[in-house]
Amino acid sequence: MPWTDGQRLQGGKYVIDKVLGQGGFGITYKALHIELNQTVVIKTPNEYLSHDPEYDKYIDRFIQEGRILARLSEDPHPHIVGVIDLFKEGTIHCLVMDFVPGENLFEAVKRRGALPEAEILPCIRQIGEALVVVHQAGLVHRDAHPGNIMLRSNGKAVLIDFGIAKELVPKTLSSKGIAGNEGFAPYEQMSRGSRDPTVDVYCLVATLYYGVTGQRPTSSLARKLDNTFLIPPKQINPSISNQLNQAILKGMALEAKDRPQSMQAWLAMLEAPKAKPPPLVDPVHRKEVVPSKAKLPSKPILVKPTTKPPRIIPWGWLVGVLLSYLFTGYLLAAFKAPYIIWAVAVAVAEAWAVAWAKAVAWAGLVAWAGFVAWTVAVSSTVAWAWAWAWAWAVSLTVVGAWALALAVAGDKLLESFSKVNTFLILASTSSLGLGLGWLGHRIFNTGT
């Protein structure tokens, strides 16, 4: 039975405040250290596990890892919860740790939704560096899920509640109880009780997945047994970088051998590639071109690039944009559709959509197809039924050309230009095409 509020331990040294959490493996209490007037956390094994055949092994592991954590606390790490005491109250072993105020990552995401990449990454790096220290001490946390990562008000993250002896699965617990944080543990941990560092890599990366998407990742067991796929985080949150997306997918590889084999290796995937300094000019070669009486410079000379990389302009695709709009302008003029100003406005809007929101562009093009079809149909002097059929066929063909030319030209331009410049180039090209098509038809008609 759990201890009740106000219960005293160790002759009144500690006073129980309340139960913070209770799972299949242990109970966590909030308590007060009377002498220090300090709030602490006391973790104990669940009492009913004493009837389990593996209980003695479980307790041995609990004590062993508690002592290792206590040694880690002799040189405190800012992102690892400190261990204060290890004692036995009656038959129950107790581990006393610092109380970390704040909210855990589960609570933060529940309150705010997906967190910005720039905000969550420093916290994950801090926990990753803490796990490096844990691994060097011969431990594996095995429970680095969002509920065990506390976020302080100063933006610092702290790793708490080590999954002590969690690889020893009591026979009295169901498999459902073991996988209490489904989605954050690799299947080899749940099926075999793995103690490899790659377990912590998976757990921490799954926590990062949750932080940037606001959604729990697909369970590793479902991926292993049911061939369920892990949805890439960028598919859920397109704002995250490609580098982060790839680091998450690599760290959550289903098979342990396919993940980075150490926490350091995975953390390196989060670092931006560093530019290599330009090569130094070899002094030996400089002697050949320097007069014999001239003094060589005392410091090496850096070779600096003399020109900027050329801007890539997709002329072919821009010509395609121009021609497709020229054809449209000619078509509108041929059927005497008094909508050239509307057409220019739509061309400018489409250029904006391609530069800023590709999905909007496609929707705009479909709507524009209907606009052209309606314009041609109501302005035509031929029979209505034939006008509608012909107009739709031509409109959809032109729309396809627009969509392809705009999308590809937009992508190419964005590689060398800002979104504003890309918009101006596309808007000018499309508007010019419409105007030339309209003007061409007027000149042609005047000539005949």
C-alpha positions in Angstrom: 0.0 0.0 0.0 1.4 3.5 -0.9 2.5 5.8 1.9 -0.1 8.4 3.0 0.3 12.2 3.2 2.1 13.3 6.3 3.8 9.9 6.9 7.3 10.2 8.3 10.3 8.2 7.2 13.8 7.7 8.7 12.7 8.9 12.1 11.1 12.0 10.8 13.9 13.0 8.4 11.4 12.9 5.5 7.7 13.7 5.5 5.6 12.4 2.6 3.6 15.1 0.8 1.8 13.2 -1.9 2.1 10.6 -4.6 3.5 12.0 -7.9 3.2 8.9 -10.0 2.6 5.2 -9.8 3.4 2.6 -12.4 4.0 -1.1 -12.7 7.6 -0.8 -11.5 7.6 1.8 -8.8 5.9 4.6 -6.9 7.2 8.2 -6.8 6.5 10.5 -3.9 6.9 14.2 -3.3 8.3 14.8 0.2 9.9 17.3 2.4 13.5 16.9 3.8 13.0 18.4 7.2 16.6 19.2 8.1 17.3 21.0 4.8 13.7 22.3 4.4 14.0 21.1 0.9 11.4 19.5 -1.4 12.6 16.1 -2.7 11.3 13.1 -4.7 11.4 9.6 -3.2 11.2 6.7 -5.6 10.4 3.1 -4.3 9.7 -0.2 -6.0 6.1 -1.3 -6.0 5.5 -3.3 -2.8 3.4 -6.0 -4.6 6.5 -6.9 -6.7 7.9 -8.7 -3.6 5.9 -11.8 -4.6 7.6 -11.9 -8.0 10.3 -14.6 -8.5 12.6 -11.9 -10.1 12.1 -9.4 -7.2 15.6 -9.9 -5.6 17.3 -9.3 -9.0 15.1 -6.2 -9.4 16.1 -4.8 -6.0 19.8 -5.6 -6.6 19.7 -3.6 -9.9 17.7 -0.8 -8.2 20.4 -0.4 -5.5 23.3 -0.8 -7.9 22.0 1.9 -10.3 21.0 4.1 -7.4 24.6 4.1 -6.2 25.9 4.9 -9.6 23.5 7.8 -9.9 24.6 9.0 -6.5 28.3 9.0 -7.7 27.2 11.0 -10.8 25.7 13.5 -8.4 29.1 14.1 -6.7 30.0 16.1 -9.8 26.5 17.4 -10.6 25.4 17.6 -14.2 23.0 20.6 -14.9 20.7 18.4 -17.0 20.6 15.2 -14.8 18.4 15.1 -11.7 20.6 14.9 -8.5 20.5 11.9 -6.2 20.5 12.9 -2.5 20.1 9.7 -0.5 19.6 5.9 -0.7 18.0 4.2 2.3 15.7 1.4 3.4 12.5 2.0 5.2 11.4 -1.3 6.7 11.5 -3.6 3.8 11.2 -0.9 1.2 14.3 0.5 -0.6 14.1 4.2 -1.3 16.0 6.5 -3.7 15.8 10.3 -2.8 16.3 12.8 -5.7 16.0 16.5 -6.2 12.6 17.9 -6.9 12.6 19.7 -10.3 10.0 22.4 -10.6 8.4 23.2 -13.9 6.3 21.2 -16.4 7.4 18.1 -18.3 7.4 17.9 -22.1 4.1 16.1 -22.3 2.4 18.9 -20.4 4.1 21.6 -22.5 3.0 20.1 -25.8 -0.5 19.5 -24.5 -0.7 23.1 -23.5 0.9 24.7 -26.5 0.9 22.2 -29.3 3.9 21.4 -31.5 6.9 23.4 -30.3 9.1 25.5 -32.7 12.3 23.7 -33.9 14.5 26.6 -32.5 13.0 26.1 -29.1 12.9 22.3 -28.7 16.3 21.5 -30.2 18.4 23.1 -27.4 16.4 21.1 -24.8 16.9 17.9 -26.7 20.6 18.6 -27.1 20.9 19.2 -23.3 19.2 15.9 -22.6 21.4 14.2 -25.3 24.5 15.5 -23.6 23.2 14.3 -20.2 22.7 10.8 -21.7 26.2 10.8 -23.0 27.4 11.1 -19.4 25.0 8.4 -18.3 26.3 6.0 -20.9 29.9 6.7 -20.0 29.0 5.7 -16.4 27.7 2.3 -17.7 24.0 3.1 -17.5 21.2 3.3 -20.0 18.2 5.5 -19.0 15.6 3.4 -21.0 12.8 5.9 -20.2 13.7 9.2 -21.9 10.2 10.0 -22.9 8.5 13.4 -22.7 7.1 12.7 -19.2 10.7 12.3 -17.8 12.0 15.6 -19.3 11.3 18.6 -17.1 11.4 22.1 -18.6 12.5 24.8 -16.2 11.3 28.3 -16.5 14.8 29.4 -17.6 14.6 27.2 -20.7 16.9 24.4 -19.2 15.8 20.8 -19.5 16.5 18.1 -16.8 16.3 14.4 -17.2 14.5 12.7 -14.3 13.1 9.3 -13.2 15.7 6.8 -14.5 14.1 3.5 -15.6 16.1 1.6 -13.0 16.0 -2.2 -13.5 13.5 -1.8 -16.2 15.0 -4.6 -18.2 14.0 -7.1 -15.5 10.4 -7.7 -16.4 8.4 -9.0 -13.4 6.3 -11.9 -14.4 3.4 -10.4 -12.5 3.2 -7.5 -15.0 1.3 -7.7 -18.3 3.0 -6.8 -21.5 0.6 -3.9 -21.8 1.8 -2.5 -18.5 5.4 -2.7 -19.6 4.9 -0.6 -22.7 3.4 2.2 -20.7 4.8 4.9 -23.0 3.9 3.3 -26.3 5.5 5.1 -29.2 8.7 6.1 -27.4 10.4 2.8 -26.8 12.1 0.6 -29.5 10.7 -2.8 -29.9 14.0 -4.5 -28.8 13.5 -2.9 -25.4 10.0 -4.1 -25.0 10.6 -7.5 -26.3 14.1 -8.3 -25.0 14.8 -5.7 -22.4 17.8 -4.3 -24.3 20.3 -2.2 -22.4 22.2 -0.8 -25.4 22.7 3.0 -25.8 20.7 2.8 -29.1 17.6 2.3 -26.9 18.1 5.8 -25.5 18.8 7.2 -29.0 15.4 5.9 -30.1 13.6 7.1 -27.0 15.1 10.6 -27.2 14.5 11.0 -30.9 10.9 9.8 -30.5 10.5 12.5 -27.9 11.9 15.1 -30.3 9.4 13.7 -32.9 6.6 14.3 -30.4 7.9 17.8 -29.6 8.0 19.1 -33.2 4.8 17.4 -34.4 2.6 17.4 -31.3 1.7 13.8 -32.2 2.9 10.5 -30.7 5.0 8.5 -33.2 3.8 5.2 -34.5 4.6 2.4 -32.0 7.8 0.4 -32.9 5.9 -2.8 -32.2 3.2 -1.8 -34.7 6.0 -1.0 -37.2 7.7 -4.4 -36.6 4.7 -6.7 -36.4 2.1 -5.0 -38.6 4.4 -3.3 -41.2 3.0 0.1 -40.2 5.0 3.0 -41.5 6.4 5.9 -39.5 5.0 9.2 -40.9 8.0 11.5 -41.5 7.7 14.5 -39.1 8.1 17.0 -42.0 4.9 15.6 -43.5 3.1 16.6 -40.3 4.9 19.9 -39.7 6.4 21.2 -43.0 8.1 24.0 -41.2 10.9 21.9 -39.8 14.2 21.7 -41.6 15.2 18.8 -43.9 18.2 18.2 -41.7 16.1 17.7 -38.6 13.6 15.5 -40.5 16.5 13.2 -41.6 18.0 13.1 -38.2 14.7 12.0 -36.7 14.1 9.3 -39.3 17.6 8.0 -38.8 17.4 8.0 -35.0 14.1 6.2 -35.1 15.2 3.5 -37.5 13.3 0.3 -36.6 16.4 -1.9 -36.4 19.0 -0.9 -33.8 21.9 -1.5 -36.3 20.5 1.1 -38.6 20.5 3.9 -36.0 23.5 5.9 -34.9 25.4 3.7 -32.4 26.0 6.3 -29.9 24.3 9.5 -28.6 27.3 11.5 -29.7 26.9 10.3 -33.3 23.2 11.2 -33.4 23.8 14.7 -31.8 26.4 15.3 -34.6 23.5 14.9 -37.1 21.9 18.0 -35.6 24.9 20.2 -36.2 25.0 22.4 -39.3 27.9 21.4 -41.6 30.8 23.7 -41.0 32.4 25.5 -43.9 36.0 24.5 -44.6 38.4 27.4 -44.5 40.0 28.2 -47.8 43.4 26.5 -48.4 46.6 28.4 -47.5 49.0 29.4 -50.3 52.1 27.3 -50.1 55.1 29.6 -49.2 57.4 27.5 -51.4 55.4 28.4 -54.5 55.3 32.1 -53.5 59.2 32.1 -53.5 59.2 31.3 -57.2 57.4 34.5 -58.1 58.8 36.9 -55.4 62.0 38.8 -56.2 65.0 37.5 -54.3 65.5 40.6 -52.3 61.8 40.9 -51.3 60.7 39.7 -47.9 58.1 37.0 -47.7 55.1 37.9 -45.5 55.4 36.5 -42.0 51.7 35.3 -42.0 50.2 32.9 -44.5 48.0 34.4 -47.2 44.5 33.2 -47.5 43.2 32.6 -51.0 39.8 34.4 -51.2 37.3 33.8 -53.9 37.2 36.8 -56.3 33.7 36.2 -57.7 30.4 35.3 -56.2 28.6 32.1 -57.3 26.5 32.8 -60.4 22.7 33.1 -60.0 20.8 30.4 -61.8 18.0 31.7 -64.0 15.8 29.0 -65.6 15.4 30.7 -68.9 13.8 27.7 -70.6 11.1 27.4 -68.0 10.6 31.2 -67.9 10.1 31.1 -71.7 7.5 28.4 -71.1 5.7 30.6 -68.6 5.8 33.5 -71.1 4.4 31.4 -74.0 1.7 29.8 -71.9 0.4 33.2 -70.8 0.9 34.7 -74.3 -1.4 32.0 -75.7 -3.9 32.8 -72.9 -3.8 36.5 -73.7 -4.3 35.7 -77.4 -7.2 33.4 -76.6 -9.0 36.0 -74.5 -8.5 38.7 -77.2 -9.7 36.3 -79.9 -13.0 35.8 -78.2 -13.3 39.5 -77.3 -13.3 38.8 -73.6 -13.1 42.1 -71.8 -11.1 40.6 -68.9 -7.5 41.4 -69.6 -7.1 43.3 -66.3 -8.6 40.4 -64.4 -6.2 38.1 -66.2 -3.2 40.2 -65.2 -4.4 40.3 -61.6 -4.7 36.5 -61.6 -1.3 36.1 -63.1 0.2 38.2 -60.4 -1.7 36.3 -57.7 -0.4 33.0 -59.1 3.2 34.3 -59.1 2.7 35.2 -55.4 1.3 31.8 -54.6 4.2 29.9 -56.3 6.7 32.0 -54.4 5.1 31.7 -51.0 2.6 28.8 -50.9 2.8 26.1 -53.7 -0.4 24.4 -52.6 -2.4 27.7 -53.0 -0.9 28.0 -56.5 -2.4 24.7 -57.7 -5.8 25.6 -56.2 -5.6 29.0 -58.0 -4.7 27.4 -61.3 -7.7 25.0 -61.1 -10.0 28.0 -60.3 -8.4 29.9 -63.2 -9.2 27.0 -65.5 -12.9 27.5 -64.7 -12.5 31.3 -65.2 -11.0 30.9 -68.7 -13.6 28.3 -69.6 -16.5 30.6 -68.6 -14.9 33.6 -70.3 -14.5 31.8 -73.6 -17.8 30.1 -73.5 -20.0 33.2 -72.8 -18.0 35.3 -75.3 -18.1 32.8 -78.2 -20.4 33.3 -81.1 -20.6 29.5 -81.8 -23.1 27.2 -80.3 -23.0 27.1 -76.5 -22.5 23.3 -76.1 -19.5 23.2 -78.5 -18.1 26.4 -76.9 -18.2 24.8 -73.4 -16.6 21.6 -74.4 -13.9 23.2 -76.5 -13.2 25.9 -73.8 -12.8 23.3 -71.0 -10.4 21.2 -73.1 -8.2 24.2 -74.0 -8.4 25.6 -70.5 -7.2 22.4 -68.9 -4.4 22.1 -71.4 -3.3 25.7 -70.7 -3.6 25.2 -66.9 -1.4 22.1 -67.1 1.3 24.2 -68.9 0.9 27.0 -66.4 1.2 24.6 -63.4 4.3 22.9 -64.7 6.1 26.0 -65.9 5.3 28.1 -62.8 6.1 25.3 -60.3 9.5 24.4 -61.9 10.5 28.0 -62.7 9.6 29.0 -59.1 11.6 26.2 -57.6 14.7 27.0 -59.7 14.4 30.7 -59.0 14.2 30.2 -55.2 17.6 28.4 -55.3 19.2 31.8 -56.2 16.7 34.5 -55.4 14.6 35.6 -52.5 10.9 35.0 -52.4 10.3 38.7 -53.2 12.5 38.6 -56.3 11.0 35.3 -57.4 7.6 36.8 -57.2 8.6 39.9 -59.2 10.2 37.8 -61.9 7.2 35.4 -62.3 4.7 38.3 -62.1 6.5 40.3 -64.7 6.9 37.3 -67.0 3.3 36.2 -66.8 1.9 39.7 -67.1 4.1 40.4 -70.1 3.0 37.2 -71.8 -0.7 38.1 -71.3 -0.1 41.6 -72.7 1.9 40.4 -75.7 -0.8 37.8 -76.6 -3.6 40.4 -76.3 -1.6 43.0 -78.3 -0.6 40.4 -80.9 -4.2 39.5 -81.6 -5.2 43.2 -81.9 -2.3 43.9 -84.4 -3.2 40.7 -86.4 -6.8 41.7 -86.7 -5.9 45.3 -87.6 -3.7 44.0 -90.4 -6.5 41.8 -91.8 
